[in-house]
Amino acid sequence: MSEDRQTLEFYAREATTYVHWSCTEPSRHLDLFLSDLSANARILELGCGAGSDSAAMIARGFDVTPTDASPELAASATSRLARTVSVLAAGDLSAVSEFDAIWASACLLHVPLQDLADVIARINTALKPEGRFYASYKSGQAEGRDRFGRYYNNPSAPQLEDIYRNSSWNSLHIKTNPGSGYDGESTTWLHVTAVKP
């Protein structure tokens, strides 16, 4: 498992409050991602949290497999989605050519930086040829923890690009935008979309 223990303890302790905060509209980046997929595409969501994005994908007819590294968040999403949400750390992903797309919004940012290249490689392996992958990260200068004790890898855009290049991608795009998160602190978000050859 590549997820940070202290971070998982936060989500166990604060699951109810976090779900209430995050159980809103799906990601504004989701529609564009889905627009390039065929109907009934098989999608793995890593770090589904409260299940908002999975709910939106399911409503549009996609074959969605929602997962989360936190047992407490997975249980909450199971209740919301009326389907089993598996407990899965991204570092434990072992699928081979199973998914048309993998959606990982604001979850891989908790993977220890030293493990991120391995996780990206596992995601690449889990995708079918021409499979699409999205993930978002908080940009920064160094690894660290927020005021809740959650770990963040805080990569720069060039650093992320180098990490992704350890795996084979047909295309790789990184976009940025200002925003914040559960901690209310201003940050720059990095949105990475990659396509497997």
Buried (B, 14 or more C-beta within 10 A) or exposed (E): EBBBEEBBEBBEEBBEEBBEEBBEEBBEBBEEBBEEBEEEBBBBBBBBBBBBBBBBBBEBEBBBBBBBBBBBBBBBBBEBBEEEBEBBBBBBBEBEEBBBBBBBBBBBBBBBBEBBBBBBBBBBBBBBEEBBBBBBBBBBEEEEEBEBEBBBBBBBBEBBBEBBEEBEBEEBEBEEEEEEBBEEEEBBBBBBBBBBE
